Amino acid sequence: MKHNAEDSIYCDPGFEAPRANLREIIIRFVSITIISLISIFVDSAYAHAEAGLLQAFIVSFIRTALIWNGSMLIIQFAIGRYSMFKETFKLIAFQVFALIIFVLLVEFGEIYTVENFLKIQLSRSEKSTLYIGSLLITFMISAIYASTSFFIQWKENLLRTQALEKANLEARYDTLRNQVNPHFLFNSLNTLLMLVNDNPVASRYVESISEIMRYMVQSSEKDAVLLRDELKIARDYVFIQQSRFGDKLKVDFDIPESCYHFAIPPLALQMLLENAIKHNVVSKENPLTVKVFVHDNQFVVIENTVKAKLDREPSTGVGLDNIRNRYLHLTGKNIQVKQENGKFMVMLPLFEKSI
């Protein structure tokens, strides 16, 4: 399934802590150097160094660099594992516990180095000073870094919500502008169904169109629908397309009923089926094969063979990016997109529908 820019997808798992650029690296290096220099003059443990100022500075610099960079990695890992807004207590508890253990290990190594290589015998109070001082420095740096990460994620979530609200308003406006009175359409389709009642295929065709339209109207105000309902409409959509393409379009649904209670955004399956047909050749020589199945009870997968059209239809702008934004808004999860071995695959996370 080949997609235009409008259908692009960011395969980003979600929020990432800010990455270091050259300016940040320079600031970090200078800060570590300054803290290391201050430490060897302030910490009483270095006051009677016999190995010389340079050796003491090297030990202090390594200690400070380990604590600084290690703390940042711990915070990055914690933010990636726990939601900053939904799992705040777990996030803070993990960070505090991990940072304390890490700092104690680093300080144990520093004390060992000071006593065995700098030949400085430390008293209990001097060791306590090193432990407490390092913990204070660590939590000060971590608080600044975590606050920055929190602000960046809050800003990203705010911008994402504003963009989604704007997209929803535009989509509703387009729907209102283009829609015909649904009751008139349903009544017209019912009349048409009576006229073609003696033709089973035509009757089923009209019924499928009517069901899809009714579903679109009913789900327009919903954020999520049951997979069971989405599958029914997807099958109706496939029937309509197979009436057009015949054996040139093959769609296999393999969804166990045990997964019917899961939810997905409305019309997500129909959009992906439509994209597969829109962007690929559907012919006798190159039939389009689509499989819809559940993977590991966590994803509903739409997989299709790839034979891109030379003269592609213009994109409507409603595709992968639309689905991706709805998933991020609803669950904070991202869809997965893969293309390999002549197949295009989209994996939609399944989630429980709140009542």
NUMIPA-33775 format. One record per residue (C-alpha): residue number from 1; x, y, z; residue in three letters. Coordinates in steps of 0.001 Angstrom, whole numbers, plus 500000, padded with zeros to 6 digits. Example, Ala and Ser with C-alpha at 12.3 -4.5 7.8 and 13.67 -1.06 7.14 Angstrom:
n,c1,c2,c3,res
1,512300,495500,507800,ALA
2,513670,498940,507140,SER
This chain:
n,c1,c2,c3,res
1,500000,500000,500000,MET
2,501809,503161,498911,LYS
3,500861,506406,500592,HIS
4,501199,510099,499934,ASN
5,502602,512609,502333,ALA
6,499169,513153,503818,GLU
7,499036,509496,504823,ASP
8,502471,509534,506441,SER
9,503044,508084,509890,ILE
10,505550,508834,512581,TYR
11,506764,505512,514015,CYS
12,507643,507300,517226,ASP
13,506629,505361,520359,PRO
14,505502,508463,522111,GLY
15,507271,511026,524249,PHE
16,511041,511011,524381,GLU
17,513166,512924,526837,ALA
18,515047,515811,525197,PRO
19,518108,514689,523268,ARG
20,521441,516327,523820,ALA
21,522671,518747,521176,ASN
22,526145,520292,520935,LEU
23,525218,523313,523054,ARG
24,523742,521119,525780,GLU
25,526827,518857,525760,ILE
26,529130,521881,526175,ILE
27,527019,523244,529041,ILE
28,527004,519824,530683,ARG
29,530808,519467,530375,PHE
30,531444,522943,531783,VAL
31,528999,522367,534655,SER
32,530574,519010,535543,ILE
33,534033,520616,535499,THR
34,532944,523473,537787,ILE
35,531195,521141,540251,ILE
36,534264,518863,540272,SER
37,536600,521761,541040,LEU
38,534358,523064,543792,ILE
39,534077,519586,545277,SER
40,537815,519060,545762,ILE
41,538038,522328,547712,PHE
42,534767,522035,549630,VAL
43,534641,518314,550455,ASP
44,536690,517680,553586,SER
45,537599,514273,552100,ALA
46,540028,515978,549699,TYR
47,541378,518518,552166,ALA
48,544512,516498,552978,HIS
49,545104,514916,549534,ALA
50,548612,513577,549233,GLU
51,548361,512434,545619,ALA
52,548088,515989,544294,GLY
53,545396,518322,542989,LEU
54,545250,516811,539490,LEU
55,544565,513278,540705,GLN
56,541913,514551,543121,ALA
57,540258,516539,540315,PHE
58,540218,513483,538022,ILE
59,538466,511367,540661,VAL
60,536002,514164,541419,SER
61,535334,514741,537702,PHE
62,534650,511049,537039,ILE
63,532316,510913,540056,ARG
64,530373,514005,538966,THR
65,530168,512886,535312,ALA
66,528886,509458,536317,LEU
67,526241,510930,538616,ILE
68,525136,513583,536104,TRP
69,524878,511321,533059,ASN
70,523638,508305,534987,GLY
71,520874,510366,536571,SER
72,519776,511620,533158,MET
73,519642,508071,531803,LEU
74,517602,506913,534797,ILE
75,515125,509762,534311,ILE
76,514875,509070,530578,GLN
77,514213,505391,531245,PHE
78,511595,506178,533897,ALA
79,509775,508675,531656,ILE
80,509750,506138,528839,GLY
81,508368,503414,531119,ARG
82,505775,505321,533157,TYR
83,503285,507946,532009,SER
84,504122,511313,533515,MET
85,500431,512150,533912,PHE
86,498756,508768,534496,LYS
87,501444,507046,536605,GLU
88,502968,510004,538445,THR
89,503474,508180,541768,PHE
90,505167,505177,540124,LYS
91,507368,507525,538079,LEU
92,508537,509522,541105,ILE
93,508986,506443,543308,ALA
94,511034,504644,540670,PHE
95,513221,507694,540051,GLN
96,513912,508325,543752,VAL
97,514705,504676,544500,PHE
98,516876,504198,541390,ALA
99,518761,507477,541919,LEU
100,519524,506718,545566,ILE
101,520853,503234,544764,ILE
102,522873,504571,541833,PHE
103,524445,507438,543817,VAL
104,525337,505162,546708,LEU
105,527101,502788,544318,LEU
106,529016,505645,542679,VAL
107,530032,507062,546050,GLU
108,531142,503634,547251,PHE
109,533415,503504,544204,GLY
110,534681,507027,544846,GLU
111,535493,506297,548477,ILE
112,537299,503117,547474,TYR
113,539333,505082,544900,THR
114,540129,507914,547322,VAL
115,541355,505551,550016,GLU
116,543282,503132,547791,ASN
117,544653,505318,545005,PHE
118,544758,508827,546493,LEU
119,545901,507330,549816,LYS
120,543430,509389,551822,ILE
121,541930,507680,554845,GLN
122,538405,508958,555341,LEU
123,536593,509180,558620,SER
124,532948,508159,559000,ARG
125,531822,511784,558983,SER
126,533807,512488,555808,GLU
127,532242,509500,554084,LYS
128,528802,510663,555191,SER
129,529564,514106,553770,THR
130,530398,512578,550386,LEU
131,527205,510507,550351,TYR
132,524944,513374,551416,ILE
133,526626,515905,549132,GLY
134,526307,513653,546102,SER
135,522656,512901,546873,LEU
136,521882,516624,547162,LEU
137,523654,517395,543878,ILE
138,521919,514493,542178,THR
139,518412,515477,543247,PHE
140,519046,519110,542354,MET
141,520166,518186,538821,ILE
142,517402,515601,538489,SER
143,514735,518075,539593,ALA
144,515843,520548,536923,ILE
145,516000,517896,534231,TYR
146,512683,516267,535206,ALA
147,510964,519672,535314,SER
148,512247,520449,531845,THR
149,511028,517073,530548,SER
150,507623,517613,532190,PHE
151,507247,521045,530589,PHE
152,508244,519729,527159,ILE
153,505759,516833,527358,GLN
154,502996,519116,528661,TRP
155,503625,521501,525779,LYS
156,503641,518668,523228,GLU
157,500393,517240,524626,ASN
158,498792,520694,524549,LEU
159,499807,521267,520930,LEU
160,498682,517757,519977,ARG
161,495285,518290,521624,THR
162,494833,521643,519916,GLN
163,495740,520135,516537,ALA
164,493334,517243,517065,LEU
165,490517,519593,518094,GLU
166,491141,521670,514985,LYS
167,491144,518548,512794,ALA
168,487891,517356,514406,ASN
169,486237,520723,513840,LEU
170,487341,520761,510207,GLU
171,486144,517172,509695,ALA
172,482751,517960,511228,ARG
173,482455,521086,509100,TYR
174,483230,519109,505935,ASP
175,480683,516475,506957,THR
176,478015,519103,507537,LEU
177,478861,520872,504302,ARG
178,478768,517740,502170,ASN
179,476127,515613,503804,GLN
180,472591,515235,502535,VAL
181,469793,514719,505010,ASN
182,470499,511127,506184,PRO
183,466813,510361,506656,HIS
184,466147,511215,503041,PHE
185,469008,508975,501942,LEU
186,467876,506072,504123,PHE
187,464317,506381,502884,ASN
188,465566,506494,499304,SER
189,467708,503416,499835,LEU
190,464784,501556,501411,ASN
191,462682,502402,498362,THR
192,465492,501221,496081,LEU
193,465758,498029,498110,LEU
194,462066,497328,497492,MET
195,462567,497874,493754,LEU
196,465473,495405,493518,VAL
197,464075,492928,496008,ASN
198,464004,490152,493402,ASP
199,467765,490460,492864,ASN
200,469648,489060,495906,PRO
201,473000,490580,494928,VAL
202,471505,494016,494296,ALA
203,469548,493809,497550,SER
204,472666,492942,499513,ARG
205,474533,495775,497784,TYR
206,471909,498345,498767,VAL
207,471713,496973,502310,GLU
208,475495,497250,502682,SER
209,475504,500868,501523,ILE
210,472649,501654,503903,SER
211,474409,499982,506838,GLU
212,477661,501837,506165,ILE
213,475909,505183,505975,MET
214,473920,504505,509135,ARG
215,477103,503452,510926,TYR
216,478900,506620,509807,MET
217,476090,508771,511177,VAL
218,475817,506856,514458,GLN
219,479578,506732,515125,SER
220,480346,510314,514104,SER
221,480184,511474,517737,GLU
222,482004,508423,519186,LYS
223,485712,508204,519944,ASP
224,485759,504393,520017,ALA
225,483568,501482,518906,VAL
226,483579,497763,519575,LEU
227,485693,495676,517230,LEU
228,482600,493548,516594,ARG
229,480700,496509,515130,ASP
230,483698,497728,513165,GLU
231,484159,494288,511592,LEU
232,480535,494177,510436,LYS
233,480893,497471,508580,ILE
234,484279,496439,507184,ALA
235,482681,493287,505735,ARG
236,479891,495383,504193,ASP
237,482514,497659,502655,TYR
238,484424,494663,501273,VAL
239,481213,493243,499760,PHE
240,480623,496533,497916,ILE
241,484191,496571,496585,GLN
242,484094,492903,495603,GLN
243,480916,493609,493652,SER
244,483089,495950,491631,ARG
245,486324,493966,491412,PHE
246,485139,490363,491737,GLY
247,487916,487803,492277,ASP
248,490539,490480,491693,LYS
249,490048,491546,495328,LEU
250,490489,488932,498048,LYS
251,489920,489843,501701,VAL
252,490267,487329,504527,ASP
253,488904,488152,507997,PHE
254,490304,486003,510798,ASP
255,489134,487609,514030,ILE
256,488142,485350,516955,PRO
257,484952,486264,518792,GLU
258,486946,486409,522024,SER
259,488375,489714,520757,CYS
260,485048,491309,519839,TYR
261,484854,493196,523160,HIS
262,487976,495222,522360,PHE
263,487649,498698,520881,ALA
264,489233,500734,518084,ILE
265,488498,504181,516600,PRO
266,485424,504145,514311,PRO
267,485982,503457,510593,LEU
268,489696,502715,511137,ALA
269,489425,499344,509371,LEU
270,487388,500808,506521,GLN
271,489981,503571,506007,MET
272,492838,501085,505768,LEU
273,490914,498829,503383,LEU
274,490090,501872,501266,GLU
275,493758,502938,501230,ASN
276,494841,499463,500129,ALA
277,492456,499570,497182,ILE
278,493216,503196,496354,LYS
279,496987,502885,496219,HIS
280,497443,499428,494681,ASN
281,496706,497709,491401,VAL
282,493615,495507,491517,VAL
283,493558,493373,488399,SER
284,493325,489798,487172,LYS
285,497088,489696,486658,GLU
286,497780,491340,490022,ASN
287,494942,490538,492432,PRO
288,494965,492476,495683,LEU
289,495031,490238,498755,THR
290,494176,491672,502157,VAL
291,494259,489864,505497,LYS
292,492647,491169,508672,VAL
293,493636,489291,511817,PHE
294,494501,489674,515495,VAL
295,498103,489432,516676,HIS
296,498850,488356,520236,ASP
297,495451,489659,521462,ASN
298,496994,493142,521372,GLN
299,496705,494323,517769,PHE
300,494290,494023,514895,VAL
301,496460,493767,511787,VAL
302,495596,494808,508238,ILE
303,498084,493303,505788,GLU
304,497968,493658,502015,ASN
305,500114,492812,499021,THR
306,501851,495773,497401,VAL
307,501610,496616,493706,LYS
308,501601,500387,493541,ALA
309,499549,502148,490888,LYS
310,501389,504232,488320,LEU
311,498534,506744,488180,ASP
312,497580,507075,491807,ARG
313,494302,508575,492872,GLU
314,494631,511906,494690,PRO
315,494732,511528,498457,SER
316,491827,512892,500511,THR
317,494119,513483,503473,GLY
318,492145,510999,505566,VAL
319,494358,508004,506233,GLY
320,497140,506811,508477,LEU
321,497817,510212,509997,ASP
322,494160,510556,510952,ASN
323,494166,507150,512651,ILE
324,497493,507832,514344,ARG
325,496268,511111,515850,ASN
326,493089,509507,517151,ARG
327,495077,506699,518814,TYR
328,497460,509154,520462,LEU
329,494523,511181,521733,HIS
330,492545,508172,523008,LEU
331,495236,505905,524416,THR
332,498639,507562,524097,GLY
333,499662,504540,522000,LYS
334,500919,504598,518451,ASN
335,500050,502416,515506,ILE
336,502792,500349,513900,GLN
337,503492,500422,510173,VAL
338,505730,497962,508343,LYS
339,506509,497226,504704,GLN
340,508607,494180,503877,GLU
341,508665,491193,501540,ASN
342,506161,492798,499190,GLY
343,503552,493331,501925,LYS
344,502291,496423,503725,PHE
345,501104,495987,507310,MET
346,499368,498310,509753,VAL
347,498947,497182,513374,MET
348,496205,498909,515359,LEU
349,496437,498527,519163,PRO
350,493334,497055,520774,LEU
351,492044,498652,523953,PHE
352,489165,498323,526375,GLU
353,486229,500600,525694,LYS
354,485265,502651,528728,SER
355,481581,502595,529584,ILE
